[in-house]
Amino acid sequence: MLPSTTQPSDDHDITLNASLEPHRFTLEPFEARRFANLCGQFDEHLRLIEERLGLEIRNRGNQFEMLGSADKTLAAETLLRKLYRETKATELSPDLVHLYLQESGVEELVNPSNTPQVTLRTRKGVIKPRGANQQRYVKAILDNDINFGIGPAGTGKTYLAVACAVDALEREQVRRILLVRPAVEAGEKLGFLPGDLAQKIDPYLRPLYDALYEMLGFDHVAKLIEKQVIEIAPLAYMRGRTLNNSFIILDESQNTTVEQMKIFLPRIGFGSTAVITGDITQVDLPRGTRSGLAHVIEVLRDVPGISFTHFLPKDVVRHPLVQRIVEAYERHDARQQSKTEGKDA
């Protein structure tokens, strides 16, 4: 008796082919200049989108064909249509494409959420948080009295905190804004720096000033500082104060000691919101001194009414190279830590 042979099912072939069926669409109207702008030199913009979304993009003229899962190909089409609209008035660059990927939020493109997008209004315009994590961060600030934004440089945590403060001031939800920063940078002491107190701490608060100027304008910021509606002070000056109806931003909080953080947090009074930002990988405290930020994450993690938003290298909204630098340092630190643990064992 001959062994029975099973023929491959036609249905199976159809299913397999369907899963590999390319997603096709056409960009209209076709203009050679705009299209070259969209694709970039040697199609570098398309390659960047391929890499980030994990799919394959082919095109002939303005006709596109994509291979990948349905959700990712639809997300890529949405992004390319948005970028093509931008080519009408904007010269695209890899940096700008990277920012659009961040703004759209790859996670949001692939898994679109139905939650409404948060925007912040300032005197100079509307600020829209980029990506899912920035949206969560701003929503947390609006919903909680004490908020922590923790992550690497370039993720927008300080800028968005200032935007929330300006928005609250413009809506008259708070009466003043306090910008606070520990004056411990690379071992420098304030007493050795020239000038009065404001001149001593101004360089440390420059990122906060830059954000305020962008949102309110130079003249208006100067008037608000003169009227003490915006107050700038080193952390040491918070001792003994109770801050009601205020929006308080403690920036670079990784450079607070445990004692300073314990002094700062009880200063927050009725009708006030506090945002504490920092990066626990960039501590400038003397060797052996524990960071107040690292400590407070452990202590307050489960306390209701306090939010923690952790930013990752993929949330960086500066030059794409910044993201790669941050990731490289994280990998190096992880290797060093594993070596140390291996020696201890």
Secondary structure, 3 states (H helix, E strand, C coil): CCCCCCCCCHHHHHHHHHHCCCEEEECCCCCHHHHHHHHCHHHHHHHHHHHHHCCEEEEECCEEEEECCHHHHHHHHHHHHHHHHHCCCCCCCHHHHHHHHHHHCHHHHHCCCCCCCCCEEECCEEECCCHHHHHHHHHHHHHCCEEEEECCCCCCHHHHHHHHHHHHHHCCCCCEEEEEECCCCCCCCHHHCCCCHHHHHHHHHHHHHHHHHHHHCHHHHHHHHHCCCEEEEEHHHHCCCCECCEEEEECCHHHCEHHHHHHHHHHECCCCEEEEEECCCCCCCCCCCCEHHHHHHHHHCCCCCEEEEECCHHHCCCCHHHHHHHHHHHHHHHHHHHHHHHHHC
